[in-house]
Amino acid sequence: MQEIDIIITGAKTILPDPGNAAPDQSAIAINSSEIIAIGPAAELGKKYQARKTINAQDSLVMPGFVNCHTHAAMTCFRGMADDLELMDWLNNYIFPAEAKNVNKELAYWGSLLAAAEMIKSGTTTFCDMYIFEDETARAAKQAGLRCLLGEVLFDFPSPNVKSPEEGLAYTRMLIEKWQNDPLINIIVEPHALYTCSPALLAAAGKLARDYSVPLGIHLLENKAEESQLQQKFGKGAVSFLKEINYLHERLIAFHCVCLSADDMRLFAHYGCNISHSPVSNMKLASGIAPVPDMLKAGITVGLGTDGCASNNNLDMFKEMSTAALLHKVARLDPTVMDARTVVSMATIEGAQALGMGNITGSLEVGKKADIIIIGLNKPHLTPLYNEYSHLVYAANGADVDTVIINGKVVMENRQLLTINETEVMQAVNEIAVEIKKSFQT
Amino acid sequence: MQEIDIIITGAKTILPDPGNAAPDQSAIAINSSEIIAIGPAAELGKKYQARKTINAQDSLVMPGFVNCHTHAAMTCFRGMADDLELMDWLNNYIFPAEAKNVNKELAYWGSLLAAAEMIKSGTTTFCDMYIFEDETARAAKQAGLRCLLGEVLFDFPSPNVKSPEEGLAYTRMLIEKWQNDPLINIIVEPHALYTCSPALLAAAGKLARDYSVPLGIHLLENKAEESQLQQKFGKGAVSFLKEINYLHERLIAFHCVCLSADDMRLFAHYGCNISHSPVSNMKLASGIAPVPDMLKAGITVGLGTDGCASNNNLDMFKEMSTAALLHKVARLDPTVMDARTVVSMATIEGAQALGMGNITGSLEVGKKADIIIIGLNKPHLTPLYNEYSHLVYAANGADVDTVIINGKVVMENRQLLTINETEVMQAVNEIAVEIKKSFQT
């Protein structure tokens, strides 16, 4: 008998990925960071002696969620200002609050709070863009959360870097510092086409190419941006991206609310990826991304919550249900964005969009053990005809009991094992007192 | 010192209703079924000696939610069929499943499961329309849940009644049986204008008038219904309702996706009420109700989850967030349906829509004690700048810790006190086995 770390057994259902169901009475064997076997419990029981057995009775076992776009530290601004005109919200609330309050401390504690919330709602990988991302990396590392993160790059100074050049240098530092880390991955992230000069965009593209890391950018989030870019470039934003060699498989574009049929053809042709954030797009009244068309065109589309200032939570269950519902009513067609498609977007498609499809997003032998266990024995999940339906239309983040990332149990029976919840909430509450003060003066 | 039943003390915030905040350090005194005082804890402590003290530390205390439209027993069909064309869904799944499986037993256990789910997500009053409603009344009574319920009336036989006349007689029986009950209230509910003859509609209207009870009807749920009724009546559906004397303050119309400006003027003029079900309208691709216009016209609009076959949950938090988000993106205006307005719709406006605004929907001295306590000390509710924002954009049903209805604690620290959860889930799981069989033949 081989001695291994963990065996998960007794689950009601195992969903290895949205295309397949595991055989009845399946178990999952984990050693070190990897899934080493999935098969009948009796068979695995004969082969492996596990140091820890997780009894997943009355539960659903599935890959953890991949949150393709967020700004983790913005948990500190959750609910600070809502229901406002975009420019009022940005200019009178978010930008001043950021300028006055964002520092290393806020970035670290805000990111750790985000990590707690993400783990507690079943996310095992997230893609982040913000300021002081080395602090977000530190928080994710402590939490044991897999991530792909990048310092936001734009033409103006940030609380972290005084210039675009410093932003690029900081990003290069992140890439080199974390390059051998099992959990922390780095992405180059110019903020958007309307906030970055052609020189900065070119340098960012080169940096991502030099290190073969992903490249992420906010793109065409609303009609106003679309018109502004059309006027600025004298052509569509996606045609401009083609010119500057941004259209490739390492590109992940966030939002893409205003993508045309031609844009989608280009995205599909070059293998570019998209992160869809329906809750944020609705809350900010940005518009409705043509996701069913993107999928039909063959584009890889993941889901992202966006930051807590514009959502205001990091729960991928809410993102899934909203994605499923929004496009049905927008198209007046109840068959689009079926539950299985949406679960796929929240797991394996998201992982692929981030260039991490080979290590996470599904339960497969040889992949990293990024696994969540969802308790089904609850009134709102009874009866059970179809697991995908329950995941999208009935469950919520609080239904996640246990989370394993990279082979390590980071939450068990809703108790976080890597984060002191009380401490992080207290730290963020103290930061929030200061944020409030900055609005009272 | 007056001896009383319950005092709630130590809450972080008390939201008596969306228009007001209670003074700091407030406590709530409850005796028998009623709120008898709200005021500073020290003051109430001198006046009242409570048999039970609820320490609401780190919590938000607010009125329970009012779910204005559901079909409780349909929890038995939760997730049975999704993502289908409306007529495929109805004719090949829902109608056959109902015809084969709905009986007293399903109605009772399905309703009790719904009651468990509603209490666990903070609903204290619900309005129901289905078959065998006396069983739903029995379940609600056992659960200690306040309700307004009616047997669905239409031209064809149901598993419960052989004819419209029997349906009317059954409704009259319900009215007389439950007329002195503190929790169970009866509504007359013709299903819709396309399923009821003019004679049945007239008789239903008369029955509601004779007993001064509310009158509820599905109305203009989608474009197809709007065209069908226009063709059938040679006029708009609301004009037809006016002719048959349905436009009055006791009317609650469910859905109203296709209401015109003229219709809204009539509704406002006659004091008619509307239940808005954004999740169901999105999932079935029915369309987007013009709710911001309804509110501007002065119509009382509550929120309803609709049944579990078309939602697939009874969580009013999801209904609130969806209502807030949907209309923002539909209007491309982030200021519509602000959080406070939406919380109001889910509580006091809903109570008023059901004709129960004098007894529930807000925390006021003299009203029934229908109160929920929400734990705030959680990562996803940290920090706290604005309670309404958290309720609509960040919280979910699992955040409700304790529920009081009519002065009785029905859930404490998430333990249901009136329902045996295990028993009801087992009963519904057994019913689901039979439902599944009916699709395998």
Interface residues (C-beta under 8 A of the other chain):
Chain A: T75 C76 R78 G79 M80 D82 D83 L84 E85 L86 W89 L113 A116 E117 K120 S121 K223 V279 N281 M282 K283 L284 A285 S286 G287 I288 N311 N312 N313 L314 D315 K318 S321 T322 A324 L325 L326 K328 V329 R331 L332 D333 P334 T335 M337 D338 A339 N377 K378 P379 H380 T382 P383 L384 Y385 N386 S389 H390 Y393 A394 N396 G397 A398 D399 E421 V424 M425 V428 N429 I431 A432 I435 K436
Chain B: T75 C76 R78 G79 M80 D82 D83 L84 E85 L86 W89 L113 A116 E117 K120 S121 K223 V279 N281 M282 K283 L284 A285 S286 G287 I288 N311 N312 N313 L314 D315 K318 S321 T322 A324 L325 L326 K328 V329 R331 L332 D333 P334 T335 M337 D338 A339 N377 K378 P379 H380 T382 P383 L384 Y385 N386 S389 H390 Y393 A394 N396 G397 A398 D399 E421 V424 M425 V428 N429 I431 A432 I435 K436
